[in-house]
Amino acid sequence: MQPGGYIKDMRRRDLELNKGWGQIATPLSLETSGGIQKLNCANAEGIFRIIQSVPSPKAEPFKLIFTLSFVVAIIFFKSHL
């Protein structure tokens, strides 16, 4: 499976994801073993949005774990401001 093709399919199925893709996954130039390459990068909110778009039932446990972790992190940071 090609990751690029999978992402294109997700964006085709989820019009809202496609509309905001430039803000969700920003291409950044990163140094890799093969030289500098542009890779799509996302923050926690962007990753959460991408995970929500995965249509597979196998993704549901990961969605739940990620959501709970995200909520705990928000509570932790708010309590330490």
DSSP file (Angstrom, degrees, kcal/mol; ACC not computed):
  #  RESIDUE AA STRUCTURE BP1 BP2  ACC     N-H-->O    O-->H-N    N-H-->O    O-->H-N    TCO  KAPPA ALPHA  PHI   PSI    X-CA   Y-CA   Z-CA
    1    1 A M              0   0    0      0, 0.0     3,-0.1     0, 0.0     0, 0.0   0.000 360.0 360.0 360.0 136.2    0.0    0.0    0.0
    2    2 A Q     >  -     0   0    0      1,-0.1     4,-2.0     2,-0.0     3,-0.2  -0.835 360.0-147.3 -93.8 123.5    1.3    3.5   -0.9
    3    3 A P  H  > S+     0   0    0      0, 0.0     4,-2.5     0, 0.0     5,-0.2   0.888  98.7  55.2 -57.4 -39.6    0.7    6.0    1.9
    4    4 A G  H  > S+     0   0    0      1,-0.2     4,-2.2     2,-0.2     5,-0.1   0.899 108.4  47.7 -60.7 -41.1    0.2    8.8   -0.6
    5    5 A G  H  > S+     0   0    0     -3,-0.2     4,-2.1     2,-0.2    -1,-0.2   0.877 110.7  51.6 -67.0 -38.4   -2.5    6.9   -2.3
    6    6 A Y  H  X S+     0   0    0     -4,-2.0     4,-2.4     2,-0.2    -2,-0.2   0.912 110.7  48.0 -64.9 -42.8   -4.2    6.1    1.0
    7    7 A I  H  X S+     0   0    0     -4,-2.5     4,-2.7     2,-0.2     5,-0.2   0.907 109.8  52.5 -65.6 -41.0   -4.2    9.8    2.0
    8    8 A K  H  X S+     0   0    0     -4,-2.2     4,-1.9    -5,-0.2    -1,-0.2   0.908 110.0  49.1 -60.1 -40.9   -5.6   10.8   -1.4
    9    9 A D  H  X S+     0   0    0     -4,-2.1     4,-2.2     2,-0.2    -2,-0.2   0.915 110.8  50.0 -64.1 -42.9   -8.4    8.3   -0.9
   10   10 A M  H  X S+     0   0    0     -4,-2.4     4,-2.4     1,-0.2    -2,-0.2   0.923 111.5  48.4 -60.9 -44.0   -9.1    9.7    2.6
   11   11 A R  H  < S+     0   0    0     -4,-2.7     7,-0.4     1,-0.2    -1,-0.2   0.850 110.2  51.9 -66.6 -33.5   -9.2   13.2    1.3
   12   12 A R  H  < S+     0   0    0     -4,-1.9    -1,-0.2    -5,-0.2    -2,-0.2   0.885 114.1  43.2 -68.5 -38.7  -11.5   12.2   -1.5
   13   13 A R  H  < S+     0   0    0     -4,-2.2     2,-0.7     1,-0.2    -2,-0.2   0.839 115.4  50.0 -74.9 -34.0  -13.9   10.6    1.0
   14   14 A D     X  -     0   0    0     -4,-2.4     4,-2.2    -5,-0.2    -1,-0.2  -0.853  63.4-176.4-113.6  97.0  -13.8   13.3    3.6
   15   15 A L  H  > S+     0   0    0     -2,-0.7     4,-2.4     1,-0.2    -1,-0.2   0.828  84.1  54.1 -64.8 -33.4  -14.4   16.7    1.9
   16   16 A E  H  > S+     0   0    0      2,-0.2     4,-1.7     1,-0.2    -1,-0.2   0.900 108.8  48.9 -67.6 -40.3  -13.8   18.7    5.2
   17   17 A L  H  4 S+     0   0    0      1,-0.2     4,-0.3     2,-0.2    -2,-0.2   0.924 112.9  48.2 -61.9 -44.3  -10.4   17.0    5.6
   18   18 A N  H >< S+     0   0    0     -4,-2.2     3,-1.0    -7,-0.4     4,-0.3   0.897 107.8  55.0 -63.5 -41.4   -9.5   17.8    2.1
   19   19 A K  H 3< S+     0   0    0     -4,-2.4     3,-0.3     1,-0.2    -1,-0.2   0.876 118.1  33.6 -62.0 -38.4  -10.6   21.4    2.4
   20   20 A G  T >X S+     0   0    0     -4,-1.7     4,-1.8     1,-0.2     3,-1.3   0.240  82.5 114.9-101.4  13.7   -8.4   22.0    5.4
   21   21 A W  H <> S+     0   0    0     -3,-1.0     4,-2.8    -4,-0.3    -1,-0.2   0.843  71.1  58.9 -56.5 -38.2   -5.5   19.7    4.4
   22   22 A G  H 34 S+     0   0    0     -4,-0.3    -1,-0.3    -3,-0.3    -2,-0.1   0.805 113.0  39.1 -62.9 -29.4   -3.0   22.6    4.0
   23   23 A Q  H <4 S+     0   0    0     -3,-1.3    -1,-0.2     1,-0.1     3,-0.2   0.725 118.0  49.2 -89.4 -24.8   -3.5   23.6    7.6
   24   24 A I  H  < S+     0   0    0     -4,-1.8     2,-0.5     1,-0.3    19,-0.4   0.931 122.4  24.5 -80.3 -48.6   -3.7   20.0    9.0
   25   25 A A  S  < S-     0   0    0     -4,-2.8    -1,-0.3    -5,-0.2    17,-0.2  -0.926  74.3-168.4-124.6 106.1   -0.6   18.6    7.3
   26   26 A T  E     -A   41   0A   0     15,-2.5    15,-2.3    -2,-0.5     2,-0.5  -0.803  22.9-125.1 -96.5 128.5    2.1   21.0    6.4
   27   27 A P  E     -A   40   0A   0      0, 0.0     2,-0.4     0, 0.0    13,-0.2  -0.601  34.2-177.3 -73.1 124.4    5.0   19.9    4.2
   28   28 A L  E     -A   39   0A   0     11,-2.8    11,-2.8    -2,-0.5     2,-0.6  -0.942  30.1-117.8-121.5 144.6    8.3   20.6    5.9
   29   29 A S  E     +A   38   0A   0     -2,-0.4     2,-0.4     9,-0.2     9,-0.2  -0.726  41.9 178.5 -81.0 118.3   11.8   20.0    4.5
   30   30 A L  E     -A   37   0A   0      7,-3.0     7,-2.7    -2,-0.6     2,-0.4  -0.943  31.9-115.2-125.5 145.0   13.5   17.5    6.8
   31   31 A E  E     +A   36   0A   0     -2,-0.4     2,-0.2     5,-0.2     5,-0.2  -0.644  42.8 170.3 -76.9 126.2   16.9   15.9    6.7
   32   32 A T  E >   -A   35   0A   0      3,-1.6     3,-2.0    -2,-0.4     0, 0.0  -0.765  52.7 -95.0-126.2 174.6   16.7   12.2    6.1
   33   33 A S  T 3  S+     0   0    0      1,-0.3     3,-0.1    -2,-0.2    -2,-0.0   0.750 128.3  52.2 -63.0 -21.6   19.2    9.5    5.4
   34   34 A G  T 3  S-     0   0    0      1,-0.4    -1,-0.3     3,-0.0     2,-0.2   0.261 125.0 -96.8 -95.3  11.3   18.3   10.0    1.7
   35   35 A G  E <  S-A   32   0A   0     -3,-2.0    -3,-1.6     2,-0.1    -1,-0.4  -0.562  72.3 -18.9 103.3-171.9   18.9   13.8    1.9
   36   36 A I  E     +A   31   0A   0     -5,-0.2     2,-0.3    -2,-0.2    -5,-0.2  -0.554  68.8 174.4 -74.9 129.9   16.5   16.6    2.4
   37   37 A Q  E     -A   30   0A   0     -7,-2.7    -7,-3.0    -2,-0.3     2,-0.6  -0.977  34.5-116.8-135.5 149.0   12.9   15.6    1.7
   38   38 A K  E     -A   29   0A   0     -2,-0.3     2,-0.4    -9,-0.2    -9,-0.2  -0.769  39.1-179.1 -85.3 123.3    9.5   17.3    2.0
   39   39 A L  E     -A   28   0A   0    -11,-2.8   -11,-2.8    -2,-0.6     2,-0.4  -0.952  32.2-112.8-123.7 142.8    7.4   15.4    4.5
   40   40 A N  E     -A   27   0A   0     -2,-0.4     2,-0.3   -13,-0.2   -15,-0.0  -0.618  40.2-173.9 -72.4 127.1    3.8   16.1    5.6
   41   41 A C  E     -A   26   0A   0    -15,-2.3   -15,-2.5    -2,-0.4     2,-0.3  -0.930   5.7-176.7-124.1 147.6    3.9   17.1    9.3
   42   42 A A        -     0   0    0     -2,-0.3   -17,-0.1   -17,-0.2   -18,-0.1  -0.984  21.5-126.3-142.5 152.0    1.0   17.7   11.7
   43   43 A N     >  -     0   0    0    -19,-0.4     4,-2.7    -2,-0.3     5,-0.2  -0.262  48.8 -85.5 -84.1-177.8    0.5   18.8   15.3
   44   44 A A  H  > S+     0   0    0      1,-0.2     4,-2.4     2,-0.2     5,-0.2   0.889 130.1  50.3 -59.9 -40.9   -1.6   16.7   17.8
   45   45 A E  H  > S+     0   0    0      2,-0.2     4,-2.1     1,-0.2    -1,-0.2   0.909 111.7  48.3 -64.4 -41.1   -4.8   18.3   16.7
   46   46 A G  H  > S+     0   0    0      2,-0.2     4,-2.3     1,-0.2    -2,-0.2   0.910 111.4  49.3 -64.6 -42.9   -4.0   17.6   13.0
   47   47 A I  H  X S+     0   0    0     -4,-2.7     4,-2.7     1,-0.2    -2,-0.2   0.913 109.8  52.3 -62.3 -41.7   -3.1   14.0   13.8
   48   48 A F  H  X S+     0   0    0     -4,-2.4     4,-2.1    -5,-0.2    -1,-0.2   0.910 109.5  49.3 -59.9 -42.9   -6.4   13.6   15.7
   49   49 A R  H  X S+     0   0    0     -4,-2.1     4,-0.9     2,-0.2    -1,-0.2   0.892 111.6  48.7 -64.1 -40.5   -8.3   15.0   12.7
   50   50 A I  H >< S+     0   0    0     -4,-2.3     3,-0.8     1,-0.2     4,-0.4   0.926 110.3  50.9 -65.4 -44.6   -6.6   12.6   10.4
   51   51 A I  H >< S+     0   0    0     -4,-2.7     3,-1.5     1,-0.3    -2,-0.2   0.881 104.0  58.8 -61.7 -38.2   -7.2    9.6   12.7
   52   52 A Q  H 3< S+     0   0    0     -4,-2.1    -1,-0.3     1,-0.3    -2,-0.2   0.802 101.3  57.2 -60.0 -27.5  -10.9   10.5   12.8
   53   53 A S  T << S+     0   0    0     -4,-0.9    -1,-0.3    -3,-0.8    -2,-0.2   0.572  76.9 108.2 -82.6  -8.8  -11.1   10.2    9.1
   54   54 A V    <   -     0   0    0     -3,-1.5     5,-0.1    -4,-0.4    -3,-0.0  -0.583  55.0-161.9 -71.9 119.4   -9.8    6.5    9.1
   55   55 A P        +     0   0    0      0, 0.0    -1,-0.2     0, 0.0     5,-0.0   0.540  51.7 110.1 -83.0  -5.2  -12.9    4.5    8.2
   56   56 A S    >   -     0   0    0      1,-0.1     3,-1.5     2,-0.0     4,-0.3  -0.477  65.3-141.6 -77.2 136.6  -11.7    1.1    9.4
   57   57 A P  G >  S+     0   0    0      0, 0.0     3,-1.2     0, 0.0    -1,-0.1   0.776 102.3  68.4 -62.1 -24.8  -13.2   -0.5   12.6
   58   58 A K  G 3  S+     0   0    0      1,-0.2     4,-0.4     2,-0.1    -2,-0.0   0.731  93.4  58.4 -66.5 -20.0   -9.7   -1.6   13.4
   59   59 A A  G <> S+     0   0    0     -3,-1.5     4,-2.6     1,-0.2    -1,-0.2   0.632  82.0  87.1 -83.2 -13.9   -8.8    2.1   14.0
   60   60 A E  H <> S+     0   0    0     -3,-1.2     4,-2.3    -4,-0.3     5,-0.2   0.897  86.8  48.5 -58.1 -46.2  -11.5    2.5   16.7
   61   61 A P  H  > S+     0   0    0      0, 0.0     4,-2.5     0, 0.0    -1,-0.2   0.910 113.6  48.3 -61.0 -38.9   -9.3    1.4   19.7
   62   62 A F  H  > S+     0   0    0     -4,-0.4     4,-2.8     2,-0.2     5,-0.2   0.899 109.3  53.0 -66.5 -39.7   -6.5    3.7   18.6
   63   63 A K  H  X S+     0   0    0     -4,-2.6     4,-2.4     2,-0.2    -1,-0.2   0.919 111.2  47.0 -59.6 -43.6   -9.0    6.6   18.2
   64   64 A L  H  X S+     0   0    0     -4,-2.3     4,-2.5     2,-0.2     5,-0.2   0.933 113.4  46.8 -65.1 -47.4  -10.2    6.0   21.7
   65   65 A I  H  X S+     0   0    0     -4,-2.5     4,-2.4     1,-0.2    -2,-0.2   0.922 114.2  47.8 -61.0 -44.8   -6.7    5.8   23.2
   66   66 A F  H  X S+     0   0    0     -4,-2.8     4,-2.5     2,-0.2    -1,-0.2   0.911 111.4  50.7 -63.9 -42.4   -5.5    8.8   21.4
   67   67 A T  H  X S+     0   0    0     -4,-2.4     4,-2.4    -5,-0.2    -2,-0.2   0.928 111.8  46.9 -61.4 -46.3   -8.6   10.8   22.4
   68   68 A L  H  X S+     0   0    0     -4,-2.5     4,-2.4     1,-0.2    -1,-0.2   0.905 113.1  48.9 -63.5 -41.2   -8.1    9.9   26.1
   69   69 A S  H  X S+     0   0    0     -4,-2.4     4,-2.3    -5,-0.2    -1,-0.2   0.902 111.0  50.7 -63.5 -40.9   -4.4   10.8   25.9
   70   70 A F  H  X S+     0   0    0     -4,-2.5     4,-2.2     2,-0.2    -2,-0.2   0.912 110.9  48.1 -64.2 -43.9   -5.2   14.1   24.3
   71   71 A V  H  X S+     0   0    0     -4,-2.4     4,-2.5     2,-0.2    -2,-0.2   0.917 111.3  50.3 -64.2 -44.0   -7.8   15.0   26.9
   72   72 A V  H  X S+     0   0    0     -4,-2.4     4,-2.5     1,-0.2    -2,-0.2   0.908 110.4  50.4 -60.5 -42.5   -5.4   14.1   29.8
   73   73 A A  H  X S+     0   0    0     -4,-2.3     4,-2.6     2,-0.2     5,-0.2   0.909 110.1  49.5 -63.4 -42.1   -2.6   16.2   28.2
   74   74 A I  H  X S+     0   0    0     -4,-2.2     4,-2.5     2,-0.2     5,-0.2   0.934 112.4  47.3 -62.9 -46.0   -5.0   19.2   27.9
   75   75 A I  H  X S+     0   0    0     -4,-2.5     4,-2.0     2,-0.2    -2,-0.2   0.915 112.6  50.3 -61.2 -43.2   -6.1   18.9   31.5
   76   76 A F  H  X S+     0   0    0     -4,-2.5     4,-0.8     1,-0.2    -2,-0.2   0.941 113.2  44.3 -61.2 -49.1   -2.5   18.6   32.7
   77   77 A F  H  < S+     0   0    0     -4,-2.6     3,-0.5     1,-0.2    -1,-0.2   0.877 112.2  52.1 -67.4 -37.1   -1.3   21.6   30.8
   78   78 A K  H >< S+     0   0    0     -4,-2.5     3,-1.0     1,-0.2    -1,-0.2   0.881 108.9  51.0 -65.1 -36.4   -4.3   23.7   31.8
   79   79 A S  H 3< S+     0   0    0     -4,-2.0    -1,-0.2     1,-0.2    -2,-0.2   0.662 110.1  50.4 -76.1 -14.6   -3.6   22.9   35.5
   80   80 A H  T 3<        0   0    0     -4,-0.8    -1,-0.2    -3,-0.5    -2,-0.2   0.195 360.0 360.0-108.5  15.9    0.0   23.9   35.2
   81   81 A L    <         0   0    0     -3,-1.0    -1,-0.2    -4,-0.1    -2,-0.1   0.459 360.0 360.0 -88.3 360.0   -0.4   27.3   33.6
